[in-house]
């Protein structure tokens, strides 16, 4: 007999997240119900929890988050129920191990019509909007009709599958950098996604791959995962060292995944003339930069990077083929009932990926 209620985490506001029981959602036409295998806590989840203005507005109103809502946009699971027509619409069946992309495109706006669905104007992302876009911090989760669903290759574990979304984001960011074999590439921020970016960037065979972070344990792991050089800007002149390593020119590509405003100016200073800056992070506060470096002094190419469009199949392949190692990044797992402890661990800065697991 299928359960009628489920355990979940519900966001009511900054620092107000509660473990509750709610009815298991029922799939309507074209919809898919999955049983969650594992779900990750993302840096953006932590910033939402802490009251970041992007999510709650400058004065606590007008932000992206619409509470109460079940958070979580890093998830995967097995299909347990299909709404009318969902099997044919999505090419899936009961029991399939699947993931949905984090955005639910409208298919109507100019961006969706042009194939740029990840820039969909309504921009509904799982875990932030309460209108049938509840997230994965729950035992069960509903994929709406417009979801972009992908099957997961056999052999990928529940914990690894929860990494597909951040890995897809990393793949997209690296692709935006247009890395060439002779390049010196800097990945600023050796957190979860930064370490995925590092491994994906290594596949492009750059001349030198540099990881920058303020935590030594992350730099040590970056070395194990493919970084040629690691730099801590708190203890060394990172900009000067990158220039020294490149005969005074600077890096060819700088990918910002640190999530700190200072990393923006650092990148502009580290790059050579005609270099490429990839901006990925969500910042809780504005960054102050010397804008003249972008135009008059260096004529830099600036690329934003948002979500993981068209990159989920690649991310799944990288996990299945072991080209990217995410097992080394998973630091802790907690049952949903221990969400406060899980969030504390994630926000401590002393671990990488923290996962929430449904009850056995």
N, C-alpha and C positions, 0 to 999 in steps of 0.2 A: 504493500500500500504506500502510495507516494505521500510525503509529508505535506501538510497544509501550511505550516509556518516555518520560518527560517530565522537563524541568528544573523545579525548584521550590525554594522556600525552606521550610525546616523549622525550627520553633521547638522547642528543647529546654529552654529556661529563660531567665531574664533575661540579656540580652547574649549568649546562645548560640543564634544563628540561623545555619543552614548552608545553602549552596546544594548541592543533591543531585539525583540522578536517581532517579526512582521509577516503578513501573509506571503506565501510563495506566489510570485506573479504568474499569470496565465497568458500564454502566447495567443495573440490575435492573428488575423490573416497576414501571412508573410513573415511572421515573427518566430524567433527561435529562443527556447529556454535552455540554458546550460547550467550544469552543476559545477561550481568553481573548484578548480584544483589547487590554485595558489594565486595570490594577488600581492603586488608589490606596493611599497610606500615610496612615492617619488619625491624629489626635492620640491616640486610645485605643490604637492600635497602638504608638505611641511610648511611651506610659505602660506598656504591657505589656512592651515591650522593656526598659524601664528598671527593671522589677521592682515596679511599683505594687501596693500591697496588695489592691486590688480584684481583680486578676488572679492574684496569687500568695499571698494571705493575709498576715496580719500577721507571721507567722514563716516565710514561704516555703511554707506549706501551706494548703490549704483555700480557695484562690482560684478564680476562675471559669475560668482557663485550664487545660486538660488537655493537657500536652505528652507526647510529641512530636505536633505538629500543624502543618499548612500554614496560615499566617495569611492574612488578607486578607478584608475584608467589603465593600470598594468594588470592584466588578468588573462586567464585562459581556462578552458574546461571542456567537459563532454556534454553533448546534446542529450537532453532527457525528454524534450517535448518539442513538437513542431506545429506551428499554426497552419491553417489552411493555405496551401500553395507554397509554403516556405521551402519544402524539399526541392521543388522545381526551380524556384526563384534563386536560391542560393547554391544549388548543387551539393547539398549536404544530406545526411541521414542521421537517424537516432544512433547514438553511441560514438559519433565522430568526435575526435579531439579537435577543437576549433578555437579561433580567436577572431574578434572583430576589431577593426581599426578604431582608434580612439575617437575619431570624429564621425558623426552621422550626417552625411551630406544631404542637402535638401533636393538636389538634382534640378532645381529651378532657377537659381541665381546665375548671374553672368559667369562667375567663376566655375560653377559646376558644369554649365553648358560648354565651357571652353576646355574642360578636362582638368581644371585646377581645383578639384573637389576639396582639397585640404585647406583651401582658402574660402570655403563656403561662407557666404555672408551671414546667415543666421548663426553659424559656428557653434553647433551643439556638440560638446565633448562629454563623453561618459564621465559620471561622477561629480558633475557640477550643476547640472540642470535637472530639476525634479520632474519635468514632464516626460516620462517614459525614457529617461536617459540615466537611470540609476546606475551606479558603478559596481565594481567587483568586490568590495569589502563585505561580502555576504556569502551565504551558502549557495544561493541560486541567483541568476542574473538573466535579464531579458535583453535580447538583441532586437531592436525595432526593424521594421521592414526595410528601411533605407540603409541598414548597416552593410559594411563591406566585410564579408566573412571569408576567412581563409582556413583551409584544413592544415593541420599540423602533422608533420612527418612522424611516422612511428619511430619510437626510440627516444624521442624528446620527452623528458620527465615533466611533471607538473610544475616543479620549481623552475626548470629551464624555460618552459613555455611562458611563464610570467615575465620573462626577460625579452620576449619577442618585440613588444612595443618599444621599450627604450633602445633596443638594438636597431630597430627600423629607423628610429629618430637619428641614431648615430650614423647609420649608413647614408641617410639623406644629407646630413651635415658634411660628411666627408666628400660625397659626390659634389656638393656645392663648392668645395675647395679646388676641384679640378687639379688634383695632385699629379705631378709629372715625376718620372724616375730620378731626375737629378735634383729634386727639390729638398730643401730643408723645411720641415713641417713642425710646427709647435702646437701641441694640444694643451691648452691652459685649463686646468681643473681635472684632476685624476680621480674623480668620483665615479659613480656607476656608469653614467653615459660617457664621460670622458675616457674611461678605460675601455669601453666598447669602441669609441672613436679611434683610440690608439691602435687597437687590434685590426680594425677595418682599414685604417690608413696604412698599416704595415703591408697589407695585401697589394698596395700600389707601388711598392718598392722604392720609397723615397730614399735619397742619399742619407739623410739624417733625420731621425724622429726624436723629438724632444718633448718630454712631459714636464709641466710646471704645476706645482701644488705646494701648499704650506704645511701639509702633514707628511711626515717621513714614512709612515706605514703605507701610505698611498704611493709614494714615489718608489718605495721598495717593490711594491706589486707591479707598478708600471714597468720597471726593469724586467721583471719576470715575464711580462706579457708583450715585450717587444720594443720598449723604448731604448734608444741608443744612449741617451743622456737624460738625466733628471735634474731639475733645478728647483730650489726653494727660494722664492723672492724675499722671504723674511730673513734669510741668512746669507744670501749672496746677491750680487748685482745681476739679476737675471737678464735684463736688457743688454747690459754690457757684455755678458758672457755669450749670448746668442750672436751679437755682432762680432765678437772675437772669433767665434767658431766659423763665421761666414766671411772672413776677410774684410770685416767692417761693413758689409752690405746689409745684413739682416735676413730674417727668415723669408721664404717665398710664400708660405701659407701659414696663417695663424687661425686656429679654431678655438673660439671662446666658449668654454663649458664650465667656467669657475663659479658663475652665479654671483660674482662680486663686482661692484662698479669699477674698482681699480683695475680689473682685468681688461677693460676696454681701452684705457689709455696705455696700459702696458703693451697691448697688441699693436696699437698704432706706432709705438716707438720701436718695437721689435721688428716690424716688417721692413723689408727693403723697398726701394722705389718700385712702383708697378706691382707690388705684392697684393695678395688676396686675404681679406679678413672675412671669416665666417662667424656671424653673431648667432649664437644658439640660446644662451641662458635666459631664464626668467629672472628679472631683478626686482627686488622689493623697493628699491630707491633709485632715483635717477643717477646716471653716470655723467661725470664732468670730464670732457675731453678737449684736446687741442684740435679743433676741426680743420685747421689749416694744414695739418699733416695729411689729411685725406686728399685734398685737392692740390693746392699750389705746390706743396713741398714734395709729395710722393706720388700723386695720381693713383691712389689705391683703388682696387676693386672691392666693394663691400657687398657681401651676400648675407641676407637673412636666412635662417633655417628654421622651419616650423613643421613639427610632426614628422611622419615617416611616409610620405606619399609614394606609392608604387614600390615600396621597399620591403613590405612584409614577406613576399616570397623569397627575397634575397636573405633576409634575416633568418627565416626558417631554414634555408639551405645552409647558411653559415653555422647554425647550431647543429644541424644534422651531420654535417661534414666535419665538425669540430674545428673549423677554421677560426672560430671565436670561442673563447673559454669564458663562460659565465659562472661556472661552478666556483671558481676562485673568488668571485665577487659576492656570493651569498654569505652574509655574516651571521644572520639569526633568523629563526622562524618562530612565530607565536600563534597560538590559536586565537580566533576572533575574540573570544572572551577576555583575552589579555591584551586588548588593544591599547590601553594606557601604557603598559610596559613596552609594547612594540613601538609606539610613537616616541616614547622617551629614548629607546635605543636608537631609533632612526635619527633623532635630533641631537644625539650626543656628540656626533662627529667622530666617534671612535669605532664605527663600523661602516660597512658599505651598504649592501642591500639587505633590508629587513622585509620579510615576507609574512603575510597573514595566511593561515591555513584554516579551512573549515573544520568543524568537529569531525572526528573519525566515526 
